[in-house]
Amino acid sequence: MTEEDREQQIRRAREVLSDAGWLFDDFVNAEMRKVLVSQPEERDQREEAYRRARVETEMKAGLESLIETYEADSALVAKRLDRLKKQREHTLSDRPAPQ
C-alpha cells in the first residue's frame, strides 16, 4: 500500500467516524437492548443480536485503531526527521570554516 493509499484510507476512516460514529453506538445499543429484553426461549435471536453488536463494536474499534496507529507512526517519523536534521546541523557546525 502506498503512502497516498494509506492517507486516503485514514481520511475515509475519520470521515466515517465523524459522520456516522454515533450510528455505530446506536446500533450496538439497539442490539444489546434486544439481548436484555429477550425471553429465555429466544436463545438464537439473542445470540445473533449479541454477535451483531460485537461485530459492530469491533468494526468501530478497528477504525479507531487504524487512525491511532497512523498518527503514532506519523509522529515517530516527524520526530526521527527532526533528530536527523539536528544531527546534520550539528555535524555541519563542527566543521572548520573553509579558508
N, C-alpha and C positions, 0 to 999 in steps of 0.2 A: 504494500500500500504506500503510495507516495505521500509526501507531507501535505500536499494540496488535498488529496483524498481524505486524509486524516482530519485536516482542518474543517473540511466540509461535513464530515461525519459528526464532529464536535458541534458545529453550528446547528446541525439538524437536531441533535440530542438536546441542546439548550432550548431550541425553539419548541420542541415537543414538551419539555418540562415546564417552560414558562407559559406556553399557551394552553396546555392540557394536563399539567401536573395534578391539578385538582380533580380531574376526571379519573385518574388512577386511584386516588384516595376514595372518591365516591363509589367507584366500582367495588373496591375492596370492602368498604363499609357495607354496601348492599349485600354482597355475597356472605359476609360474616353475620349479618343480620339473619339471612336465610339459615345459616348454620345454627344460630342461637334459638330461633323460634321453631325449628323443625321438630317434628314429632318422632318418637323413638322408632316407629316403623318406616320412616323416611330416610333410612340409612344411606341408600345410594345417592339420593338428591343432596343430602348433607355432605357426603364425601366429595361429590362433584363441585358443589359450591365452595367448599374449603380448598379444593385443588385449584379452581379458577382464581380465588383470592390469593393463594400462594404464588401462582404463576405471575399474576399481575404485580404483586409486590416485588418479585424477583426481576421483572422487566424494568420497573422504575428504578430499583437499586442498581441494576446493570447500567442504565443510562447515567445515573449519578456517578457511579464508579468510573465510567468512561471519561466523563468530564474531569473528575478529580485527578485521575491518572494523567491526563493530558496537561492539566495545569501544573501538576508537580513536575512532570518532565520538562515543561517549558521553563519553569523557574530554575530547575537544575541546569539546563542548557544556558540560560542567561547568566547564571552565577559562574559557570565554567568559562564562558566567553569574557566576562568581566575580569576574572582571575588571569586568564591568558593575556588580556590587554594590559593589565597592571604589570605582569611579568615582563612583557615585551617593552613597556615603557621603562621599567627598572633596568633592564638589560641595556637599552639604548642610552640611558643616562649614565651608566657606569663606564661607557666607552670614552676614551680620551678624545678631546676635540681635535679635528684634523688641522694640520699646520701647513 
